[in-house]
Amino acid sequence: MAEVAAACTQPVCEIGKCLWAPIAKRINYARKLSKNWQALCKKASELGIKRNDIVNLINIMNMQKTPTEECDAWRTEVVEMENKIETIKQEFNVEKKCVGGLCPDIFARMELGKRVVNMINDIDVLLEKSKFKRGFLVDSPPVIVEKKPGPDSTLSTSAYNTLGMVLDKIRDESTPKIGIWGMGGVGKTTVLQLLNNTPEIEAMFDHVIWVTVSKSPSIRMVQEEVVRRLKIKLDGGDSDETIASRLFHELDRKKYLLLLDDVWETLDLAVVGLPNPNKDNGCKLILTTRNLEVCRKMGTYTEIKVKVLSEEEALEMFYTNVGDVARLPAIKELAESIVKECDGLPLALKVVSGALRKEANVNVWSNFLRELRSPATAFIEDLNENVFKVLKVSYDQLKTTEKKKCLLFCGLYPEDSNIKKPELIEYWKAEGILSRKLTLEEARDKGEAILQALIDASLLEKCDEHFDNHVKMHDVVRDLVLAMTSPEGGEESTHLVRAGISSEKMPEEAEWKKATRISFMDHDLRNLPESPDCPELLTLLLQGNKNLEVIPKTFFDNMPNLRVLDLSHTGGLSNESTDIVAKELSDLSSLSSLEFDFQRVDNLQYFLQHSRPWKQRTLTVFGLAVGRDSEMERQIEEYKRRLSYQVSGGEEIGSGLPSAIEDALNRSNCFLLKGQDKLNSLSDVGAHNTYELRYCVIEECAALENVANRNGLQTGAFPNLERLHLIDMRNLKSVLCLETEEGQLLPPTPPNLNSFTNLTTLYLVRCPRIEQVFSSRFMVQQLSNLEGLYIWDCQGLEGMVPDDEKIEYEALPKLRFLSLRFLPEFGSCFKGVPMYWQSLLAVQIVGCPKLRKLPIDTNSSPKLKKIMGQHEWWDALEWDNDAVKSRLQASFQGDLCLCLT
């Protein structure tokens, strides 16, 4: 009987288990709802952070990259998930109130719990998908049109009439090639800019390609611009023929509009690789030139002449630019006469307007007219004589010789180039155009004032917003400058300029001998003369010649007065040639500015030991490099004494920096160090070698544990440092190390300590071993001038200061920007104790899930305008009272990953 009972019981138990399992599972949905809800919120926060990371990168790369379809689908799923979370959040809040009122609906609670668990699983799937093993960004297709900076608002009716004529011809299928011609300064480029920016054009073509051709173009230069526009990737060694084939393949069966600006001679489109525009393929070519014959040789079907302005248009443009002063009774007649002398040329009117804007002195107007009516003393081929006179008189009107020399110097740059203002001012001071007695800061201020005066005189132009630290020179003004600085130009300076053009023919020996300034920048130079005789030469610009492999040993022998020498970005120089050049540079006794990559430390060592300007400290502007990092150097143009040391793989190094690097560091105000894996502390180079430093970037230095150790702090290292960037430092433990070798801390206030007291900006990026930003309250005191604190991707960082440190209420009084990004262990921002940050403007917190309290109350941070972070993080913050959160709520901007700088 017992056996029968046992036999019956076992199946019943099994059936019971089968029946109970789903019931228990549903009961657990209800029982664990609160716990699972917290897990869901955490997962949702992770998903939000991941979504923001991806969206932020997409936004940063939006000009170069575009998201894949897989990424777009994933983002759509994330949005749907966020909507579901918002819906279920409302249901959870209702259910929670119901439980609080003791009226639970157990079945509804079980169903809600099940959905929460399912959503957790769905988010896990989305997080796994977010890894995008094949990447989520691909090269974005080129935009149809690259908009050009629009002409100013004083454009005449004539310009728009000409634009209308060009558009009519573009619409006409029988005119695939159109020429726009007219004298220099009449407004041809302006018409082309208007055309390029016309919405109708974008709708008509697959690609609109603008190429500024200028004088003496090379096929490769035109090809490279088209390649850039079409975002074609090339191998470094591709020949012109290979590139032409690639271009033809890319544009074949595409409808393109080619805009060639400033054409001086015939350009064979087939050699470039461009399909011939014709009626069948719908492609169009529009070119601008000063010479009608060029249009005909290029095979244009119609030629449109840009005519000068009518007298009424010219007067209206002049009055608009000069202001009401030109209508004063005593000046009006003079103004009308001056306008007539401009022959209706927009450029001439613009330049004259700049010279006379708001000028109320009648005598100045009378003298200006008299100068315009005097015979021209020079001649420029293809340039209207009156335009030349207008430009020349405007040049003569510049009030100081200093401004004139500065303008003439700008002619050394390639035609239509964007000229870096810091570099230009650096050259002016080094050559002596600006007084050498000026400090670098004073020279910068004076240089900026001169540039603004030249812009106001319309002799230089501002660049668009992407190049706000640059200026440019109209090609007609450059023609004037080149004519004036030619051997027959009458100016005291004689220039030899081959910048931006490609020619295998070297200038004649006599041209070298007369030149006070020579520019071959971006020339595609491949060789140089053996020993040119240059007794008057002050400035030699050779930068950007990447194919220059050899500089003759005797090249610099006859340049006794050379002050400015730029050999940067001549990456083709062989090691043997670099060795020779390093020795030859040391014999240049008048140098005050030098840019050169010595490639090896021993080359730099030789130069420092033998160069008289270096030893006498007359070499005041320099960019000395041993292994350049172009990406890093782009950030530091404003610093005029730069030292860059990137350690190469096979270089023999000791425990510290080579003596040559230390010697150069002693005078540098900017130092870039990358790949040094022996140095434990940068202050080991000696406090005296860090005195001049204003900007320091340290990257990928594996052994570095701190920037300044005990010895460095006691000797006052880095007293003038303003910006410090620490990037990819895998063993960095602290910025300032206060411990002795025995592990004891320094006294709280070591005597006469001024290390880091001028630091305004600190970046810590991917430093996984650092645990506290400030190793002690003493470090907080030292950094009292800190304005920007940026800490990103430091996986081990736990807080701002150790828990046992007491921080003053008014610490970091000048802090303006605080950015904390992707710090998974960061949980203590000054222990949440309110700080009086009287200067704080913006805070960014992204990916810091353990940070639950901000050091801000109702009285602190009176200037705070923005707090950026995820909504989930904001909602989870702890507050001492609701008044604090209420006050800061208006400043919060959720789900924004803005970059603070």
C-alpha positions in Angstrom: 0.0 0.0 0.0 2.9 2.3 0.9 4.5 1.6 -2.4 1.3 2.5 -4.2 1.0 5.7 -2.3 4.6 6.6 -3.1 4.0 5.8 -6.7 1.1 8.1 -6.8 2.7 10.9 -4.7 5.7 11.4 -7.0 3.8 12.3 -10.1 1.5 14.6 -8.1 4.5 16.4 -6.7 6.0 16.8 -10.2 2.7 18.1 -11.4 2.6 20.5 -8.4 6.0 21.8 -9.2 5.1 22.4 -12.8 2.0 24.2 -11.7 3.7 26.2 -8.9 6.7 27.4 -11.0 4.8 29.9 -13.1 2.7 31.0 -10.1 5.9 31.6 -8.1 7.4 33.5 -11.0 4.4 35.8 -11.2 4.4 36.3 -7.4 8.0 37.3 -7.6 7.1 39.8 -10.2 4.9 41.5 -7.6 7.1 40.8 -4.6 10.3 42.2 -6.3 8.7 45.0 -8.2 10.5 47.8 -6.2 13.9 46.1 -6.5 13.4 45.5 -10.2 12.2 49.0 -10.7 15.5 50.3 -9.3 17.4 48.0 -11.5 15.4 49.2 -14.5 16.1 52.9 -13.6 19.8 52.0 -13.4 19.8 50.2 -16.8 17.8 53.1 -18.3 20.5 55.5 -17.0 23.2 53.4 -18.6 21.3 53.3 -21.9 20.9 57.1 -21.7 24.6 57.7 -21.2 25.4 55.3 -24.0 22.9 57.1 -26.3 24.3 60.5 -25.4 27.9 59.3 -26.0 26.9 58.1 -29.5 24.8 61.2 -30.3 27.6 63.4 -29.0 30.2 61.8 -31.3 27.8 61.9 -34.2 27.4 65.6 -33.6 31.1 66.2 -33.3 31.8 64.3 -36.5 28.8 65.5 -38.5 30.9 67.2 -41.2 33.1 64.1 -41.7 31.1 61.1 -40.7 27.5 59.9 -40.8 25.8 57.2 -38.7 25.3 53.7 -40.3 21.7 52.4 -40.9 22.4 50.0 -38.0 23.1 52.9 -35.7 20.0 54.8 -36.9 17.8 51.7 -36.3 19.4 51.4 -32.8 18.7 55.0 -31.9 15.0 54.5 -33.0 14.8 51.5 -30.7 16.2 53.6 -27.9 13.6 56.3 -28.4 10.9 53.7 -28.4 12.3 52.2 -25.2 12.5 55.6 -23.5 8.8 56.2 -24.4 7.9 52.8 -22.9 9.9 53.7 -19.7 8.1 57.0 -19.4 4.7 55.2 -19.7 5.6 52.5 -17.2 7.0 55.1 -14.9 3.6 56.7 -14.6 2.0 53.3 -14.0 4.5 52.5 -11.3 3.9 55.8 -9.5 0.1 55.1 -9.6 0.7 51.6 -8.3 3.0 52.9 -5.5 0.3 55.3 -4.3 -2.2 52.4 -4.4 0.0 50.3 -2.2 0.5 53.2 0.2 -3.3 53.4 0.5 -3.5 49.7 1.2 -5.5 48.8 -1.9 -3.2 46.8 -4.0 -4.3 45.1 -7.1 -2.1 42.0 -6.9 -2.8 40.9 -10.5 -2.0 44.3 -11.9 1.2 44.4 -9.8 2.3 41.1 -11.1 1.7 42.2 -14.7 3.6 45.4 -14.1 6.5 43.5 -12.5 6.7 41.2 -15.5 6.9 44.2 -17.9 9.6 45.7 -15.8 11.7 42.5 -16.0 11.1 42.2 -19.7 12.2 45.8 -20.2 15.4 45.2 -18.2 16.2 42.3 -20.6 15.3 44.5 -23.6 17.7 47.2 -22.4 20.5 44.6 -22.0 19.9 43.7 -25.6 20.2 47.3 -26.7 23.3 47.8 -24.6 24.9 44.8 -26.3 23.9 46.1 -29.7 25.5 49.5 -28.9 28.9 47.9 -29.1 28.6 48.1 -32.9 31.5 45.7 -33.6 31.9 47.1 -37.1 31.6 50.7 -35.9 28.6 53.1 -36.2 30.1 55.9 -38.2 31.0 55.9 -41.9 32.4 58.7 -44.0 29.6 61.1 -44.8 29.0 61.9 -48.4 30.2 65.3 -49.5 27.7 68.2 -49.3 26.4 69.3 -52.7 27.6 72.9 -52.0 30.2 74.3 -49.7 28.8 77.7 -48.8 31.2 80.6 -49.2 31.3 83.7 -46.9 28.7 86.0 -48.3 29.7 89.4 -49.8 28.9 92.4 -47.7 25.4 94.1 -47.8 26.5 97.0 -49.9 26.4 95.0 -53.1 25.2 96.9 -56.2 22.3 96.1 -58.4 24.8 95.4 -61.2 26.2 92.4 -59.2 22.7 90.8 -59.0 22.0 91.6 -62.7 25.2 89.8 -63.6 24.2 86.9 -61.4 20.8 86.7 -63.2 22.6 86.5 -66.6 24.8 83.7 -65.4 21.8 81.8 -64.0 20.0 82.1 -67.3 22.9 80.6 -69.1 23.2 77.7 -66.6 19.5 76.9 -67.2 20.2 76.9 -70.9 21.3 73.3 -71.8 23.2 74.6 -74.8 25.8 76.5 -72.8 27.9 74.0 -70.8 30.8 76.4 -70.4 30.5 80.0 -69.3 33.2 82.6 -68.9 32.9 85.6 -66.5 35.5 88.2 -67.2 36.5 91.7 -66.4 39.3 93.8 -64.9 40.8 93.1 -61.5 38.6 94.5 -58.7 35.4 94.7 -60.7 33.6 92.0 -58.7 34.0 88.7 -60.6 34.6 86.6 -57.4 31.6 88.3 -55.8 29.3 87.1 -58.6 30.8 83.6 -58.2 30.2 83.7 -54.5 26.6 84.7 -55.0 26.1 82.0 -57.6 27.6 79.3 -55.3 25.3 80.2 -52.5 22.1 80.4 -54.6 19.6 77.7 -53.5 18.6 76.9 -57.1 22.2 75.8 -57.8 22.1 73.2 -55.1 18.9 71.7 -56.5 20.4 71.4 -60.1 23.6 69.5 -59.5 25.0 66.5 -57.7 28.2 68.4 -56.8 29.2 72.0 -56.9 33.0 72.3 -56.8 34.8 75.5 -56.2 38.6 75.8 -57.0 40.6 79.0 -56.7 43.1 78.5 -59.4 45.3 81.7 -59.3 48.5 82.2 -61.2 50.8 79.3 -62.1 48.5 76.5 -60.9 49.7 72.9 -60.8 47.6 70.0 -61.9 48.1 68.4 -58.5 46.9 71.5 -56.6 43.6 71.5 -58.6 43.3 67.7 -58.1 43.8 67.9 -54.4 41.1 70.5 -54.0 38.6 68.4 -56.0 39.7 65.3 -54.0 39.1 67.2 -50.7 35.6 68.3 -51.9 34.6 64.8 -52.9 36.1 63.2 -49.8 38.1 60.7 -51.8 40.8 58.8 -50.0 44.1 58.5 -51.7 47.3 56.7 -51.1 50.3 59.0 -50.4 52.2 57.9 -53.5 49.5 58.3 -56.1 50.6 59.9 -59.3 48.7 62.7 -61.1 47.5 60.1 -63.6 46.2 57.8 -60.9 44.4 60.6 -59.2 42.9 61.7 -62.6 41.6 58.2 -63.1 40.0 58.2 -59.7 38.4 61.6 -60.2 37.0 60.6 -63.6 35.5 57.4 -62.2 33.9 59.3 -59.3 32.4 62.1 -61.5 31.5 60.0 -64.5 27.7 60.0 -64.8 27.4 62.6 -62.1 26.1 66.1 -62.9 28.6 68.6 -61.5 29.1 72.3 -61.6 32.8 73.4 -61.6 33.5 76.9 -60.5 37.1 78.0 -61.4 38.0 81.3 -59.8 40.8 83.6 -61.0 42.0 81.6 -64.0 45.1 83.0 -65.7 45.9 80.4 -68.3 44.4 77.3 -69.9 43.6 74.4 -67.6 43.2 71.0 -69.2 40.2 69.4 -67.4 41.0 66.0 -68.9 44.4 66.0 -67.4 42.9 66.9 -64.0 40.5 64.0 -64.4 37.2 65.9 -64.8 34.7 64.7 -67.4 34.3 67.4 -70.1 31.1 69.4 -69.4 28.7 69.1 -72.4 25.1 69.1 -73.4 24.8 65.4 -72.9 26.1 65.0 -69.3 24.5 68.2 -68.0 27.7 69.3 -66.3 28.7 72.9 -66.3 31.9 74.9 -66.1 32.0 78.5 -65.0 35.3 80.4 -64.8 36.4 83.9 -63.8 39.3 85.6 -65.4 40.7 89.0 -66.2 41.4 88.0 -69.8 38.8 87.3 -72.4 41.3 85.2 -74.4 41.5 82.7 -71.5 37.7 82.2 -71.8 38.0 81.4 -75.4 41.0 79.0 -75.0 39.0 77.2 -72.3 36.2 76.7 -74.8 33.5 78.8 -73.2 30.2 78.9 -75.2 29.4 82.4 -73.8 31.3 85.1 -72.1 29.7 87.6 -69.6 31.6 90.7 -68.9 31.3 92.1 -65.4 30.9 95.8 -65.9 31.9 98.7 -63.6 29.3 100.3 -61.5 27.2 103.2 -62.8 28.0 106.6 -61.3 24.9 106.5 -59.2 25.7 103.0 -57.9 29.2 103.9 -57.1 28.2 107.0 -55.2 25.6 105.0 -53.2 28.2 102.4 -52.3 30.7 105.0 -51.3 28.2 106.9 -49.1 27.1 103.7 -47.4 30.6 102.7 -46.6 32.1 106.1 -45.6 29.1 107.4 -43.6 27.3 110.7 -43.5 30.6 112.7 -43.4 30.8 112.3 -47.2 27.6 114.3 -47.6 28.8 117.3 -45.6 28.7 120.5 -47.8 32.5 121.1 -47.6 33.3 117.5 -48.5 30.5 116.3 -50.9 32.1 117.7 -54.0 35.4 116.2 -53.1 33.7 112.9 -52.4 32.1 112.9 -55.9 35.4 113.6 -57.5 37.1 110.8 -55.6 34.4 108.4 -56.6 34.9 109.3 -60.3 38.6 108.5 -60.0 37.6 105.0 -58.9 36.1 104.3 -62.3 33.2 102.4 -60.8 35.4 99.6 -59.5 33.9 98.0 -56.3 37.3 97.1 -54.9 38.7 100.6 -55.4 35.6 102.1 -53.8 35.9 99.8 -50.9 39.5 100.6 -50.3 39.0 104.4 -50.6 36.0 104.1 -48.2 38.2 102.4 -45.7 40.8 105.1 -45.9 38.3 108.0 -45.5 35.6 106.4 -43.3 34.3 109.1 -40.8 37.2 111.4 -41.8 35.9 115.0 -41.3 39.1 116.9 -42.1 38.6 118.6 -45.5 42.4 118.9 -46.0 42.7 115.1 -45.9 40.0 114.7 -48.6 41.7 117.3 -50.8 45.1 115.7 -50.5 43.7 112.3 -51.2 42.1 113.6 -54.4 45.3 115.3 -55.4 47.2 112.1 -54.9 44.7 110.1 -57.0 45.1 112.6 -59.9 48.9 112.4 -59.9 50.5 110.2 -62.5 51.0 106.5 -61.6 54.6 105.7 -60.7 54.3 102.0 -61.5 52.4 99.6 -63.7 50.8 96.2 -63.1 49.9 94.1 -66.1 46.2 93.4 -66.3 45.3 96.0 -63.6 43.4 99.2 -64.3 45.7 102.2 -63.8 43.1 103.9 -61.6 42.7 100.9 -59.4 46.5 100.8 -58.9 46.5 104.5 -58.0 43.6 104.1 -55.6 45.3 101.2 -53.8 48.6 103.0 -53.8 47.2 106.2 -52.4 45.3 104.2 -49.7 48.6 102.5 -48.9 50.3 105.9 -48.7 47.6 107.1 -46.3 48.6 104.5 -43.7 49.8 106.7 -40.9 52.9 104.8 -39.9 55.8 103.1 -41.7 55.2 100.2 -39.3 51.7 99.6 -40.8 53.1 99.8 -44.3 55.8 97.2 -43.6 53.3 94.9 -42.0 51.1 95.0 -45.0 53.9 94.4 -47.4 55.0 91.4 -45.3 51.5 89.8 -45.9 52.4 89.6 -49.6 54.8 86.7 -48.8 51.8 84.3 -48.3 50.2 82.4 -51.1 47.4 84.0 -53.1 44.0 83.7 -51.5 45.4 82.0 -48.4 44.2 82.3 -44.8 47.0 83.9 -42.9 47.4 83.0 -39.2 47.5 86.2 -37.1 49.7 84.8 -34.3 52.3 83.6 -36.8 52.3 86.9 -38.7 52.8 88.9 -35.5 55.6 86.5 -34.5 57.4 87.2 -37.8 57.0 91.0 -37.5 58.6 91.1 -34.1 61.4 88.6 -34.9 62.4 90.6 -38.0 62.2 93.9 -36.2 59.2 95.5 -37.9 57.7 95.6 -34.4 60.2 96.8 -31.8 62.2 93.9 -30.4 62.0 95.6 -27.0 58.3 94.7 -26.8 57.4 91.7 -24.7 55.5 88.9 -26.6 52.3 90.1 -25.0 52.9 93.7 -25.9 53.8 92.6 -29.5 50.6 90.6 -29.8 48.5 93.6 -28.7 50.2 96.0 -31.0 50.1 93.5 -33.9 46.4 92.9 -33.4 45.8 96.7 -33.5 47.8 97.0 -36.7 45.9 94.2 -38.3 42.6 95.8 -37.4 43.8 99.1 -38.9 44.6 97.3 -42.1 41.2 95.6 -42.1 39.5 99.0 -41.5 41.4 100.4 -44.5 40.1 97.4 -46.6 43.7 96.4 -47.4 43.2 93.2 -45.5 40.0 91.2 -45.0 38.6 89.1 -42.2 38.1 85.4 -42.8 34.9 83.5 -42.2 33.9 82.3 -38.7 35.9 79.0 -39.1 39.1 81.1 -39.4 38.4 83.9 -36.9 42.1 84.0 -36.0 43.2 84.6 -39.6 43.2 87.4 -42.1 43.4 87.3 -45.9 44.5 89.7 -48.7 42.5 90.3 -51.9 44.4 89.1 -54.9 44.4 92.6 -56.4 45.9 94.2 -53.3 48.4 91.4 -53.3 49.3 92.3 -56.9 49.9 95.8 -55.7 52.1 94.6 -52.9 54.1 92.3 -55.1 54.6 95.2 -57.6 55.8 97.5 -54.9 58.2 95.0 -53.5 59.6 94.0 -56.9 63.1 95.2 -57.8 61.5 98.1 -59.8 58.8 98.8 -57.2 60.6 101.6 -55.3 60.1 100.2 -51.8 63.1 99.7 -49.6 62.1 96.0 -49.2 62.5 93.6 -52.2 60.6 90.4 -52.1 61.2 87.2 -54.0 57.8 85.4 -53.8 57.0 81.9 -55.2 54.5 81.0 -52.5 51.7 78.6 -53.3 52.9 77.9 -56.9 54.6 74.9 -58.4 57.6 75.5 -60.7 60.8 73.6 -61.2 62.6 76.7 -62.4 64.7 78.4 -59.7 64.9 82.2 -59.7 67.9 83.9 -61.2 71.0 84.5 -59.1 70.4 88.3 -59.2 66.9 87.9 -57.7 68.3 86.1 -54.7 71.0 88.8 -54.3 68.5 91.7 -54.1 65.9 90.1 -51.9 65.3 91.2 -48.4 62.5 88.6 -48.0 62.0 85.3 -49.8 58.9 83.1 -49.6 58.7 79.6 -51.1 56.0 78.4 -48.6 53.8 75.6 -50.0 55.7 75.7 -53.2 56.2 72.0 -53.8 60.0 72.6 -53.8 62.2 69.5 -54.4 65.6 71.2 -54.5 67.4 74.4 -53.6 70.4 76.1 -55.1 73.8 75.2 -53.7 74.9 78.6 -52.2 72.8 81.6 -53.2 74.3 85.0 -52.4 71.7 86.7 -50.1 73.5 89.6 -48.3 70.3 91.5 -47.6 68.0 88.6 -46.7 66.1 89.0 -43.5 63.3 86.5 -43.8 63.2 83.1 -45.5 60.0 81.1 -45.5 60.3 77.5 -46.7 57.5 75.9 -44.7 55.1 73.4 -46.2 57.4 71.9 -48.8 56.8 68.3 -48.0 58.7 66.9 -50.9 61.9 68.8 -50.1 64.3 66.0 -49.5 67.7 67.8 -49.4 69.0 71.2 -48.4 72.5 71.7 -49.7 75.3 71.9 -47.1 76.3 75.4 -48.3 72.8 76.8 -48.8 72.9 79.1 -45.8 76.5 80.2 -46.2 75.8 83.6 -47.7 72.9 84.8 -45.5 74.7 86.8 -42.8 71.6 88.9 -41.9 69.0 86.2 -41.8 66.6 86.8 -38.9 63.5 84.7 -39.6 63.7 81.1 -40.9 60.8 78.8 -41.1 61.5 75.2 -42.1 58.4 73.6 -40.5 56.4 70.9 -42.2 59.3 70.0 -44.5 58.7 66.3 -43.7 60.6 65.0 -46.7 64.0 65.8 -45.4 66.2 62.8 -45.1 68.0 62.0 -41.8 71.3 62.8 -43.5 70.1 66.2 -44.7 68.6 67.0 -41.3 72.0 66.3 -39.7 73.7 68.7 -42.1 71.0 71.4 -41.7 71.2 71.3 -37.9 74.9 72.1 -38.1 74.5 74.8 -40.7 71.7 76.5 -38.7 74.1 76.9 -35.8 76.3 79.2 -38.0 73.4 81.7 -38.7 74.5 84.5 -36.4 71.5 86.9 -36.8 68.6 84.5 -36.2 65.8 85.7 -34.0 63.1 83.2 -35.2 63.5 79.6 -36.1 61.0 76.7 -36.8 62.6 73.3 -37.4 62.2 69.7 -36.6 65.7 68.4 -35.7 64.4 64.7 -35.8 67.1 63.6 -33.3 68.2 64.9 -29.9 71.8 65.0 -30.8 71.1 67.4 -33.7 69.3 69.7 -31.3 72.2 69.3 -28.8 74.7 70.4 -31.5 72.6 73.5 -32.4 72.2 74.6 -28.8 75.9 74.2 -28.1 77.1 76.1 -31.2 74.4 78.6 -32.1 75.5 82.2 -31.2 71.9 83.6 -31.2 70.9 80.8 -28.8 73.8 81.3 -26.5 73.3 85.1 -26.6 69.6 84.8 -26.1 68.8 86.7 -29.3 66.9 83.8 -30.7 63.6 84.8 -29.0 61.0 83.1 -31.1 61.3 79.4 -31.8 59.5 76.2 -32.5 62.1 73.5 -31.8 61.0 69.9 -32.3 62.4 66.5 -32.0 59.6 64.5 -33.6 56.6 66.7 -34.3 53.0 66.0 -33.4 51.0 68.2 -35.8 47.7 67.5 -34.0 49.1 68.8 -30.7 50.9 71.8 -32.2 47.7 73.2 -33.8 46.5 74.1 -30.3 49.5 76.3 -29.4 50.1 78.8 -32.1 49.9 81.7 -29.7 53.0 80.5 -27.8 56.2 81.9 -29.4 58.8 79.7 -27.6 57.7 76.2 -28.3 59.5 72.9 -27.6 58.1 69.6 -28.8 59.6 66.2 -27.9 58.0 63.1 -29.1 60.2 60.0 -28.2 60.7 57.6 -31.1 60.7 53.9 -30.6 64.3 53.3 -31.2 65.7 56.2 -29.3 68.1 55.6 -26.4 67.0 57.4 -23.3 68.0 57.5 -19.6 65.8 57.9 -16.6 65.1 61.6 -17.4 64.9 64.0 -20.2 68.0 64.4 -22.5 70.1 67.4 -21.5 69.4 69.1 -24.8 65.6 69.0 -24.1 66.2 70.3 -20.6 68.4 73.2 -22.0 65.7 74.1 -24.5 63.0 73.7 -21.9 64.7 76.3 -19.7 63.7 79.0 -22.2 60.4 77.6 -23.5 57.0 78.9 -22.6 55.3 75.9 -24.2 56.3 72.2 -23.9 54.8 69.2 -25.6 56.1 65.8 -24.3 54.9 62.5 -25.7 55.9 58.9 -25.3 58.7 59.3 -22.6 58.4 56.2 -20.4 61.3 56.7 -17.9 60.5 59.9 -16.1 58.7 59.5 -12.7 58.1 63.2 -12.1 58.4 66.2 -14.5 59.8 68.3 -11.7 62.9 66.1 -11.8 64.1 68.2 -14.7 64.7 71.0 -12.1 62.6 74.0 -11.0 64.9 76.3 -13.0 63.9 74.5 -16.2 60.2 75.0 -15.6 60.2 78.7 -14.7 59.2 80.0 -18.2 56.5 77.5 -18.9 53.0 78.8 -19.5 51.5 75.8 -21.4 52.4 72.1 -20.9 51.0 69.0 -22.6 52.1 65.6 -21.4 50.8 62.6 -23.2 51.5 58.8 -23.1 54.3 59.0 -20.6 53.9 55.6 -18.9 56.2 56.0 -15.9 55.1 59.5 -14.8 53.5 59.3 -11.4 53.2 63.1 -10.8 54.0 66.4 -12.3 55.7 67.8 -9.3 57.1 65.8 -6.4 58.3 66.9 -2.9 61.6 68.2 -4.2 60.0 70.1 -7.1 57.5 71.7 -4.7 60.1 72.8 -2.2 62.1 74.5 -5.0 59.1 76.2 -6.5 58.7 74.3 -9.9 56.2 75.6 -12.4 55.5 79.0 -10.9 54.2 80.5 -14.1 52.4 77.6 -15.6 48.9 78.5 -16.9 47.6 75.5 -18.7 48.4 71.8 -18.0 47.0 68.9 -20.0 47.7 65.3 -18.8 46.5 62.8 -21.4 46.7 59.0 -21.4 48.9 58.8 -18.3 48.4 55.2 -17.2 50.4 55.5 -14.0 49.7 59.0 -12.9 48.8 59.0 -9.2 48.7 62.8 -8.5 49.4 66.1 -10.0 51.3 67.3 -6.9 52.9 64.7 -4.7 53.4 65.8 -1.1 54.8 62.6 0.2 58.5 62.1 1.1 60.3 59.0 0.0 59.3 57.5 3.4 55.7 58.1 2.7 55.3 61.0 5.1 53.4 64.1 4.0 55.0 67.5 3.7 54.0 70.2 6.2 50.7 71.8 5.2 52.4 75.0 4.1 56.0 74.6 3.0 57.9 77.9 3.1 58.2 80.1 0.0 56.2 77.8 -2.1 54.8 79.2 -5.4 54.4 76.1 -7.6 51.3 76.1 -9.8 50.0 79.4 -8.3 49.3 80.7 -11.8 47.6 77.6 -13.2 44.2 78.5 -14.8 43.4 75.4 -16.8 43.8 71.7 -15.8 42.9 68.7 -18.0 43.0 65.2 -16.7 42.1 62.8 -19.5 42.3 59.0 -19.3 44.4 58.8 -16.2 43.1 55.5 -14.7 45.2 55.4 -11.5 44.6 58.8 -10.0 42.1 58.6 -7.1 41.8 62.2 -6.0 42.0 65.4 -8.1 43.5 67.3 -5.3 45.8 65.2 -3.1 45.4 67.6 -0.2 43.9 70.9 0.9 47.3 72.4 0.3 47.0 71.6 -3.4 43.6 73.3 -3.4 45.2 76.4 -1.9 48.0 76.3 -4.5 45.5 76.2 -7.4 43.5 79.3 -6.2 43.7 80.8 -9.7 42.2 77.8 -11.4 39.4 78.8 -13.9 38.8 75.6 -15.8 38.9 72.0 -14.5 38.2 69.2 -17.0 38.4 65.6 -15.9 37.4 62.9 -18.4 37.6 59.1 -18.5 39.6 58.6 -15.3 38.3 55.2 -14.3 39.8 55.1 -10.8 39.0 58.6 -9.7 36.9 58.6 -6.5 36.6 62.3 -5.5 38.1 65.8 -5.4 40.0 65.5 -2.1 40.7 62.7 0.4 38.0 62.2 3.0 40.2 63.3 5.9 41.0 66.7 4.4 39.1 69.8 5.5 38.5 72.3 2.7 37.8 76.0 3.1 34.4 77.3 2.1 36.0 79.7 -0.4 38.4 77.3 -2.1 38.9 77.8 -5.9 37.4 81.3 -5.9 38.1 81.8 -9.7 36.7 78.5 -10.9 34.5 79.2 -13.9 34.1 75.8 -15.7 33.9 72.3 -14.2 33.5 69.3 -16.5 33.4 65.7 -15.1 32.8 63.1 -17.8 32.7 59.3 -17.5 34.1 58.8 -14.0 32.4 55.6 -12.8 33.8 55.6 -9.3 33.6 59.4 -8.7 31.3 59.8 -5.7 32.6 62.8 -3.7 32.7 66.4 -5.0 34.2 68.1 -1.9 32.1 65.6 0.1 29.0 67.5 -0.9 29.8 70.3 1.4 28.7 73.6 -0.1 31.5 75.7 -1.6 31.4 79.4 -2.3 32.4 79.4 -6.0 31.8 83.1 -6.7 33.0 82.8 -10.4 31.4 79.5 -11.4 29.5 79.8 -14.7 28.9 76.2 -15.9 29.1 72.6 -14.6 29.0 69.5 -16.8 28.4 66.1 -15.2 28.2 63.1 -17.6 28.6 59.4 -16.7 29.2 59.8 -13.0 26.6 57.5 -11.5 27.9 57.5 -8.0 27.9 61.3 -7.6 24.8 62.0 -5.6 25.5 65.4 -4.1 26.8 68.8 -5.4 28.8 71.2 -3.3 26.3 74.0 -4.0 23.6 75.6 -1.8 21.3 78.6 -2.0 24.1 81.1 -1.3 27.0 79.6 -3.3 27.8 80.0 -7.0 25.8 83.2 -7.6 26.9 83.4 -11.3 26.0 79.8 -12.2 24.1 79.6 -15.5 24.3 76.0 -16.7 24.3 72.6 -15.2 24.6 69.9 -17.9 23.9 66.2 -17.4 21.4 63.3 -17.7 17.9 63.7 -16.4 18.2 60.4 -14.5 21.3 61.6 -12.7 19.7 64.9 -11.8 16.6 63.3 -10.5 18.7 61.0 -8.3 20.7 63.8 -6.7 20.4 64.4 -2.9 19.7 67.9 -1.6 19.9 69.4 1.8 16.5 71.1 1.2 14.1 71.7 -1.7 15.1 75.4 -1.9 18.5 74.4 -3.3 17.1 72.2 -6.0 14.4 74.7 -6.8 17.0 77.5 -7.3 19.2 75.3 -9.5 16.4 73.7 -11.6 16.3 76.6 -14.0 20.0 76.2 -14.7 19.8 72.5 -15.5 20.0 71.4 -19.1 19.3 67.7 -19.4 20.8 65.2 -21.9 23.3 67.7 -23.2 26.9 66.7 -23.7 28.3 70.1 -24.5 32.0 70.5 -24.5 33.2 73.2 -22.1 36.4 75.0 -23.0 
